[in-house]
Amino acid sequence: MNKIIIAIDGYSATGKSTLAKGLSKKLNYIYIDSGAMYRSIALYALKNNLTHPHINRPTLIQSLKTLDIQFVFNPATYSSETLLNGENIEKDIRTPLVSDVVSKISSIKEIRQFLVEKQKEYGKNRGIVMDGRDIGTNVFPDAELKVFVITDMDIRVKRRLDELHSKGIYVTEEEVKKNLEERDDMDIHRKENPLVQAKDAIVIDTTDLDKEQQLEYALKLIDDLKLLKDH
Ligand code: DC
């Protein structure tokens, strides 16, 4: 059967990664969380004092060539975990500290170029689901299926709070909402590859859909559009 590229874009905490993971499992495709790659660089910058009082762009850009970001599959959780220079940083990249700085990091042109090149490489053999902000518009403009996920803000806040709590990270509803709003604003307004819906993307509103319903909906799309049929 032919293999396709599935690009899933949307705002933070809309359920993109849940849908992407579900699709990759069902189709036996690679899953790449492109946000984790930006988060890895944000964590590196924080750990190396390159964020205060301003982001030290020259040093950070210079350091990029020393950074090796990999994903390893954890069969126990059926999810991929992020490694930075061999160290498992999956939990560290989800902290509010990283969330606060990552939008600034991801607006730096050289960082985007560095990561987009790696992301394109992952899709060389197709058979991949990647989620992020610019996947359908910039990383894989030729993706066979482009999905743009939207969700009501209250639901996004609740989902992000639940996710953080399940990882033992405790923050208030107000803090989560403020961070999401700030990141939305930066993602939409940055100069380099801002978050925009690709013209040929299909919108999925996950506000009233649980994860099984979202997956079912996306699989039906793939079926209806006959994307997996050999030509
Ligand atoms: O999906 P996420 O919240 O883990 O993403 C973290 C940040 O990375 C987010 O604030 C925007 C940025 N990002 C991006 O600019 N482009 C992508 N393809 C993925 C994420």
Boltz pocket constraint, residues with backbone or C-beta under 6 A from the ligand:
constraints:
  - pocket:
      binder: B
      contacts: [[A, 12], [A, 13], [A, 34], [A, 35], [A, 36], [A, 38], [A, 39], [A, 99], [A, 102], [A, 103], [A, 106], [A, 131], [A, 132], [A, 133], [A, 134], [A, 135], [A, 183], [A, 187], [A, 193]]
      max_distance: 6.0
